[in-house]
Amino acid sequence: MDSTLWIAKDDGDTCRVLIVEDDADSSRALALFVQRDGHEVQTTRNGTEALVVASSYRPHIVLVDIGLPGVDGLYVVRELRKANSELLIVATTGRSSSEDVRRAREAGCDHHLVKPVDLTALTAILGRWKSQSGCGA
């Protein structure tokens, strides 16, 4: 398994964020950004690994690339949604057509961010979710 865990300072309300991204540079950049925003981060490189890691890591938030090799991101989203309807799931993808956005929403994504990811928009999404839902245990 090629997953990496980044630990943020635990303020008692730290969100666990799972990043599912096959591009190592994109994964590392997102992980560093999300961690600096005060969250604990786990990264995975493919959909199969993401589903395995999610079952034990129990993320509050998932950032998922739709164009993954093998098991694609939409399948991952549907499976995660079945297991936990309370997750915040954000598609982080190069796919930007209205059809892509519709398919991501139908699969269970709450938001759709096109790469390169607008970090201001991501911060706003994470902040709103944390203030509305909290991340507790």
C-alpha positions in Angstrom: 0.0 0.0 0.0 1.3 3.4 -0.9 -0.5 5.6 1.6 0.9 8.4 3.7 -0.4 9.9 6.9 0.1 13.5 7.7 -0.7 14.5 11.3 -2.0 18.0 12.1 -1.9 19.5 15.6 -5.0 18.1 17.3 -7.2 20.8 18.5 -9.9 18.4 19.6 -11.9 19.1 16.5 -9.5 18.0 13.8 -11.0 16.6 10.7 -9.7 13.4 9.2 -9.3 14.0 5.4 -8.7 11.2 2.9 -7.1 12.3 -0.3 -7.5 9.9 -3.2 -5.1 11.0 -6.0 -2.9 9.0 -8.3 -0.6 11.9 -9.2 2.1 12.0 -6.5 2.8 15.7 -6.9 -0.9 16.7 -6.7 -1.4 14.4 -3.8 1.5 15.8 -1.9 0.5 19.4 -2.6 -3.1 18.8 -1.5 -2.0 17.0 1.6 0.3 19.8 2.7 -2.3 22.4 2.1 -5.0 20.5 3.9 -2.7 19.7 6.8 -1.6 23.4 7.1 -5.4 24.2 7.3 -5.4 22.1 10.5 -6.6 18.7 9.4 -5.2 15.2 9.7 -4.5 13.8 6.3 -4.2 10.3 4.8 -3.4 9.8 1.1 -4.0 6.9 -1.2 -3.0 6.4 -4.8 -6.0 4.4 -6.2 -9.6 3.6 -5.7 -9.1 0.1 -4.3 -6.6 1.3 -1.7 -8.9 4.2 -0.8 -11.8 1.9 0.1 -9.5 -0.3 2.3 -8.0 2.7 4.0 -11.4 4.5 4.5 -12.8 1.5 6.5 -10.1 1.9 9.2 -9.3 5.6 9.0 -12.9 6.7 9.1 -12.5 10.1 7.3 -14.8 13.0 7.8 -13.9 14.4 4.4 -12.8 12.8 1.2 -11.1 14.6 -1.7 -11.2 12.3 -4.7 -9.8 12.4 -8.2 -12.4 11.0 -10.6 -9.9 9.8 -13.2 -8.2 7.1 -11.2 -6.6 4.1 -12.8 -8.5 0.8 -12.2 -11.4 1.5 -9.9 -12.5 5.0 -10.9 -13.3 7.8 -8.5 -17.1 7.7 -9.1 -17.2 4.0 -8.0 -15.2 5.0 -4.9 -17.6 7.9 -4.2 -20.7 5.5 -4.5 -19.1 3.0 -2.2 -18.1 5.6 0.4 -21.5 7.1 0.3 -23.1 3.7 1.0 -20.9 3.2 4.0 -21.3 6.8 5.4 -23.9 9.3 4.2 -22.4 12.0 6.4 -19.1 12.3 4.7 -18.2 15.5 2.8 -17.0 14.3 -0.6 -15.3 16.7 -2.9 -14.3 15.7 -6.5 -10.9 17.2 -7.4 -10.6 16.4 -11.1 -9.5 17.6 -14.5 -13.0 16.7 -15.8 -15.0 19.9 -16.1 -17.9 19.4 -18.5 -21.4 19.8 -17.3 -21.9 16.0 -17.8 -18.9 15.3 -15.6 -20.3 17.6 -12.9 -23.7 15.9 -13.1 -22.2 12.4 -12.9 -20.1 13.3 -9.9 -23.1 14.8 -8.1 -25.2 11.7 -8.9 -22.5 9.5 -7.6 -22.6 11.4 -4.3 -20.1 14.3 -4.5 -21.0 17.4 -2.5 -18.7 19.6 -4.5 -16.7 19.5 -7.8 -13.4 21.4 -8.0 -11.5 21.4 -11.3 -7.7 21.0 -11.3 -5.7 22.9 -10.6 -7.7 23.1 -7.5 -8.7 26.6 -6.3 -7.3 26.5 -2.8 -9.4 29.5 -1.7 -12.5 27.6 -2.7 -11.3 24.4 -1.0 -10.6 26.3 2.2 -14.1 27.8 2.1 -15.7 24.4 1.6 -13.7 22.7 4.4 -14.3 25.6 6.8 -18.1 25.7 6.1 -18.4 22.0 6.6 -16.3 22.0 9.8 -18.4 24.8 11.3 -21.7 23.2 10.3 -20.9 19.6 11.0 -17.8 19.5 13.2 -15.4 16.7 13.0 -15.5 15.3 16.5 -14.3 11.7 17.0 
